[in-house]
Amino acid sequence: MLPLFIRPDADRQLLQQICARHPQLVCHDLADERDWRRAPTDGQTVLWLDALGLGLRRREAQHPGVVRVDFAQATWQHRLAGRAGAGELVARACGVRQGRLPRVLDLTAGFGADAWILASQGLQVDLYERSPWVALLLADGLRRALASADLQATAARMRLQEGDAHRLLATLQPGDYDTLYLDPMFPGEGTKARSGKAMSLLQHLVGDDADADALLAAARRLGARVVVKRPRLAPCLGGVEPSHVLSGKSVRFDIYAATFRDEADA
Ligand SMILES: C[S@@+](CC[C@H](N)C(=O)[O-])C[C@H]1O[C@@H](n2cnc3c(N)ncnc32)[C@H](O)[C@@H]1O
């Protein structure tokens, strides 16, 4: 259980919503922000609520800032502006082509970066995330995006649910989605293919996704196109060779062609 630190300027309605979802959260009201590193809690990672919304902080002094899911951030906009269109690898991997917008289910939502790129191309993306904390942070990022005139159209195409994708897959029928997207944590990640503060915090929160091989097997049973994001030089998930591969500088997308509907094949 992560503790929640609340700054005096935090939105009280948002706080109520968070506590209603997670009544067991231990909350610390901060009269003076300088005290927060000394507050008696276990663990180094804490949830942080302030006027901007929800974030994560590390208690070590060398991690000063708050990490949030912020779709308005300059790095995001740069990434989208620079490589927008179906040329963006993840979009191509998921089967986006002119005039074709596949229905995508992102089984490993994380902080929603890949799903956002897909949604910004006009795709409807359903997202599943099993870590309650990651899901809370992503929900908060989407809440802020929905309130922004520039971002709301994209955010409205993303539907997030908290839960384990294995359970969801067991309820789906072939044809419910065109593409199932998986981007599990890779052992030792956060230092290599996906460096950055957000990714290393994610690694602290969720660890390695040791059941990723089984998730691929369950996803493939539905017969939809399945796309797996991997570090460029990593072995294939479960040792299962994909139908084809799209490689970028540090990551690659392993594509398992659809067996249910021919037109969804690459
Ligand atoms: C590497 S992150 C995904 C990053 C994401 N693609 C992005 O662009 O931000 C992997 C996430 O998948 C989640 N995850 C792994 N296995 C899952 C499962 N079976 N069901 C739901 N979420 C899962 C983890 O909790 C973690 O947050």
The ligand as a MOL file (V3000), in Angstrom:
LIG
                    3D

  0  0  0     0  0            999 V3000
M  V30 BEGIN CTAB
M  V30 COUNTS 27 29 0 0 0
M  V30 BEGIN ATOM
M  V30 1 C 5.9110 -1.3410 -19.5600 0
M  V30 2 S 4.4120 -0.8730 -18.8200 0 CHG=1
M  V30 3 C 3.4330 -0.3650 -20.2050 0
M  V30 4 C 3.8250 0.9950 -20.7290 0
M  V30 5 C 2.8070 1.5480 -21.6970 0
M  V30 6 N 2.8040 0.8260 -22.9450 0
M  V30 7 C 3.0540 3.0170 -21.9510 0
M  V30 8 O 3.2280 3.3860 -23.1150 0
M  V30 9 O 3.0320 3.7900 -20.9690 0 CHG=-1
M  V30 10 C 3.6470 -2.3980 -18.4220 0
M  V30 11 C 2.3660 -2.2330 -17.6180 0
M  V30 12 O 1.5620 -3.3720 -17.8400 0
M  V30 13 C 0.9010 -3.7030 -16.6550 0
M  V30 14 N 0.5330 -5.1180 -16.7610 0
M  V30 15 C 1.3700 -6.1680 -16.9100 0
M  V30 16 N 0.6850 -7.3200 -16.9850 0
M  V30 17 C -0.6430 -6.9770 -16.9010 0
M  V30 18 C -1.8540 -7.7300 -16.8970 0
M  V30 19 N -1.8420 -9.0610 -16.9840 0
M  V30 20 N -3.0120 -7.0590 -16.8080 0
M  V30 21 C -3.0380 -5.7060 -16.7100 0
M  V30 22 N -1.9140 -4.9450 -16.6710 0
M  V30 23 C -0.7320 -5.5680 -16.7650 0
M  V30 24 C 1.9380 -3.4140 -15.5870 0
M  V30 25 O 1.3160 -3.2270 -14.3080 0
M  V30 26 C 2.5930 -2.1490 -16.1200 0
M  V30 27 O 1.9520 -0.9950 -15.6270 0
M  V30 END ATOM
M  V30 BEGIN BOND
M  V30 1 1 1 2
M  V30 2 1 2 3
M  V30 3 1 2 10
M  V30 4 1 3 4
M  V30 5 1 4 5
M  V30 6 1 5 6
M  V30 7 1 5 7
M  V30 8 2 7 8
M  V30 9 1 7 9
M  V30 10 1 10 11
M  V30 11 1 11 12
M  V30 12 1 11 26
M  V30 13 1 12 13
M  V30 14 1 13 14
M  V30 15 1 13 24
M  V30 16 1 14 15
M  V30 17 1 14 23
M  V30 18 2 15 16
M  V30 19 1 16 17
M  V30 20 1 17 18
M  V30 21 2 17 23
M  V30 22 1 18 19
M  V30 23 2 18 20
M  V30 24 1 20 21
M  V30 25 2 21 22
M  V30 26 1 22 23
M  V30 27 1 24 25
M  V30 28 1 24 26
M  V30 29 1 26 27
M  V30 END BOND
M  V30 END CTAB
M  END
